[in-house]
Amino acid sequence: MSQKFNAAQLARNNVKQMTPYQSARRLGGKGDVWLNANEYPLAPDFSFNKKVLNRYPECQPAEVIENYAKYSRLAPEQILVCRGADESIELLIRAFCEPGKDAVMFCPPTYGMYSVSAETYGVTQKKIPSLSNWQLDLESIRANLADVKLIYVCSPNNPTGNIIDNAALKQILELAAGRALVVVDEAYIEFCPDYSVSQWMDQYPHLVILRTLSKAFALAGLRCGFTLAAPEIIEILLKVIAPYPLSTPVADIAAQALSAEGIALMQRRVAEIRASREGLSEALRQLSVVEEVYPSETNYILVRFTDSKSVFRNLWEQGIILRDQSSQAGLAGCLRITIGSQTENLRVIEAISAFAENCQIMETP
Ligand SMILES: Cc1ncc(COP(=O)(O)O)c(C=O)c1O
């Protein structure tokens, strides 16, 4: 062996150039108040009912699929379960996009994984910036549809927290008919269920919806998400999915979370988070360093600060970890804050108030 081993030389060209997604747990920091990943602040309790682990699990565990079908008021054939909505984003690209030929479209500022997954598979990205009110630029979408196979629309949108206008969504579905799938990412829809478009599926067979147990169901650590689509689309995704995407314990807990009792618990959590969100937003609006708290339909709020870098660093040093969004298109000065427990929300308000007071003292001659 005379030559030195160089893994990077063997990697695909597009992978060599990639920077990994800055997931919540990759960012580091010594936090004790984690408000950077839109998780639920408390862990729900479960017991394991299924203890037979010598056998492989079902590819699509029947109880999970049936419970989700009931919850979403769709047929079991319209549902695919996998390792989080992130895996759904990727499966769709793997199944529908020819690398180097086809494209995916999405509208920044939005969730980062559409871009990461497209990059991983060498699929062109068409980024159509949202309008200043964070609604979709329909004209530009229409003008750029050539070669697009998937249009990802995040509603409510991460990180801005707003719903995408349903009339605009219908227009995109009309534009895409016969040429592309429209993928509506409803990861946060439990916080505003009236806005779901899941009942449009009969009318639009090219509509795909992404869901997750990571947010309102308080199970980000479980890694379990759903793709809702026409049975023909689900069949295609089943060709490219791993043979055993969910472990037996994951399927066991997911089925419990989707029982009538699990859903009622989730709805109570949603009501509590929505109330805390309004309290936190109102308290932040009173602070001099806050320029704007944007309305949100989710479990996080986007806040524009006079000096977001300093606020972010100041809170980070106190163990309060927020998400810096200031490098996203149109979001200069913005931090995203997940709604935490009452104690955590109070810590955020106290820390930012203290920071604001300090700024005023320094400014006073
Ligand atoms: C909009 C959006 N879609 C998908 C996901 C991924 O969800 P999951 O944990 O199910 O992979 C997230 C996670 O933050 C998200 O914000």
The ligand as an SDF file (V2000), in Angstrom:
LIG
                    3D

 16 16  0  0  0  0  0  0  0  0999 V2000
  -41.1690   21.7990    7.5210 C   0  0  0  0  0  0  0  0  0  0  0  0
  -40.5390   20.5540    7.9970 C   0  0  0  0  0  0  0  0  0  0  0  0
  -40.6700   19.4390    7.2760 N   0  0  0  0  0  0  0  0  0  0  0  0
  -40.1180   18.2810    7.6760 C   0  0  0  0  0  0  0  0  0  0  0  0
  -39.3980   18.2150    8.8430 C   0  0  0  0  0  0  0  0  0  0  0  0
  -38.7620   16.9180    9.2200 C   0  0  0  0  0  0  0  0  0  0  0  0
  -39.5670   16.2090   10.0760 O   0  0  0  0  0  0  0  0  0  0  0  0
  -39.1600   14.7770   10.6050 P   0  0  0  0  0  0  0  0  0  0  0  0
  -38.6600   14.9580   11.9940 O   0  0  0  0  0  0  0  0  0  0  0  0
  -40.4350   13.9980   10.5350 O   0  0  0  0  0  0  0  0  0  0  0  0
  -38.1210   14.2180    9.6790 O   0  0  0  0  0  0  0  0  0  0  0  0
  -39.2330   19.3480    9.6340 C   0  0  0  0  0  0  0  0  0  0  0  0
  -38.4440   19.2890   10.8660 C   0  0  0  0  0  0  0  0  0  0  0  0
  -38.1050   20.2600   11.4790 O   0  0  0  0  0  0  0  0  0  0  0  0
  -39.8140   20.5510    9.2020 C   0  0  0  0  0  0  0  0  0  0  0  0
  -39.6770   21.6850    9.8890 O   0  0  0  0  0  0  0  0  0  0  0  0
  1  2  1  0
  2  3  1  0
  2 15  2  0
  3  4  2  0
  4  5  1  0
  5  6  1  0
  5 12  2  0
  6  7  1  0
  7  8  1  0
  8  9  2  0
  8 10  1  0
  8 11  1  0
 12 13  1  0
 12 15  1  0
 13 14  2  0
 15 16  1  0
M  END
$$$$
